Amino acid sequence: MSDCPDPAGTVGFFLCRAGQHLRAAAIETPRLEARMLLAEALAVPVENLLRDSRAPVPEAAAARFGEMLRRRLAHEPMAYILGHAGFWTLQLEVSPATLIPRADSEAIVEAALEAVPDRPGLRVLDLGTGTGCLLLAVLAERAGAFGLGLDLNPEAAALAARNAAANGLADRAAFLAGDWAAALAAGPAGRFDLVLSNPPYIESAVIPGLMPEVAGHEPGRALDGGADGLDAYRVITASLPRLLAPGGVAVLELGEGQGPAVAALAAAAGLAIRGTRDDLSGIARALVITAPLAPETGHG
């Protein structure tokens, strides 16, 4: 690898060499990722790197950059290396304890906001909260809402709580470690106006063939939906009748082509299907489910 025009030890040289290595490792956007990593190592905005390609890179920053580049060449996701990712209007801390928030999941937020208008006392539950991205995005848009996020992994629940604090939402969000809805008491006090979930939905046999950034680094428990990809949906849909307030709404993220199967599980649990919402790729990504309204009390 050669042909780097800037002198060794400079911004331009590090970017050039890193881009060459990343390209050789089949990274799709090598120049962009090289800039992002070097900016993080230097603790400066990415645009600063474009101003002077011959600026020297301090030794400590060069060492940090080299370590981050090594991790990316091993196909560790950029978000884990940088420690953060953007979602909706939020900046979120991420770690290997959680899935990395993806733009596709913003379809769940859009569907939820469309289905549930703002009002004081709105109660929101996020099952398998991970970084807290779905819950926090909804709370950011619904000033009257309070939310509870559940995750089986205590590290994920703690990370989501930090994200709530960092985004000014800690006073309207709480996070618990628990197995889906089993941690919640039954009864009216435990009912929610809106339930969100991005559950594991990838078929077990498919996971080893996913891109290495996913298969080798993201938490398998948050990916693996069992033999048919529907295990988590079976648990969630069976729990929704006791979790949803009368007329409440649930929005579940779907894997590609899973809409009919998940809708059938919801219908079997006595829930109504409102419809689906596509992501930016045109894939049905969100299933919107409603609980029946409470029957009216008769008057004698």
Residue, then its C-alpha position, 0 to 999 in steps of 0.5 A: m500500500s502506497d501512493c499517499p501524497d502527504p508526508a508520514g505522520t500527517v492527517g492526509f497520510f493517516l487517512c490515505r493509508a487507513g482508507q487503503h486498508l479498509r478498502a482491502a478489507a471490503i469495507e463499503t465506505p472506506r474513506l468516510e470511515a477513515r475520517m470518522l475514526l481519525a476525527e474520534a481519535l483526535a476529538v475533533p469534528v470530521e470537517n476539521l480534517l478536511r482543512d489541512s491534510r498536512a497537519p501533524v497527528p499527535e502520537a497519542a492520537a495516532a495510537r488511538f487511531g491505530e487501535m480503532l482501525r484494527r477493530r474496524l478491520a476485524h469488522e467490529p461495527m463502527a458504532y461500537i468503536l465510536g461508542h455512540a449512534g444517532f437515532w431519530t433526533l437523539q444521540l445514543e450511547v451503544s455497547p456490545a450489550t445492545l443492538i445498534p439502532r438502525a434507521d429502519s426502526e424509525a418506522i416503528v416510531e413513526a407508526a407509534l406517533e401516528a397512532v397515539p396522540d399526545r396527552p398527559g399521563l400517556r403510559v408507554l412500555d418498551l419490551g426489549t429496550g436495548t439502547g432505549c431508542l424506541l422509547l426515548a424517541v417517542l418520549a421526545e415527541r410526546a411531552g405528556a408521556f412516561g415510559l418504562g423500558l424492560d430488557l433481559n440484560p441488566e447492562a442494556a437496562a443501565l445503558a438505556a437509563r444513561n441514554a435517557a439522562a443524556n437526552g434530558l428524559a430521565d424524569r419521564a423514563a424508567f428501566l428495569a431488567g426482566d424477562w419480557a413482561a414477566a416482571l410486570a404485575a398484572g392488573p389495571a395498574g400495569r396497563f399501558d396506552l402504547v407498547l413498543s418492541n423490536p424483538p429478536y426475529i432472525e431465524s437461528a439458522v440464518i444468523p451465522g450467514l449474516m454480515p460479520e459486523v452483525a453475526g460476529h459482534e451484535p448480541g446473539r440473544a437480541l437477534d435470535g428469534g428461534a427456528d422460525g424467527l417467531d419465538a419472541y412474538r409468541v410471548i409478546t402477543a400472548s402478553l399484550p391483552r393484559l399489558l394494553a389498556p382498553g383501546g391501547v396500541a402496540v407497535l412491533e418491529l417485523g423482519e422482512g415478510q413476517g407481517p402475516a405470521v405475526a398478525a395471525l399470532a396477534a389475532a389469535a390473542g384477541l387483538a385487532i390489526r390496524g395495519t403495517r408501516d414500511d421502512l425507507s426500503g419499502i419493507a413492511r417494518a412495523l405492525v400496528i395492533t390495537a386492544p379492544l375497547a372496554p365494553e360499555t357498562g349497561h344501565g338498568 
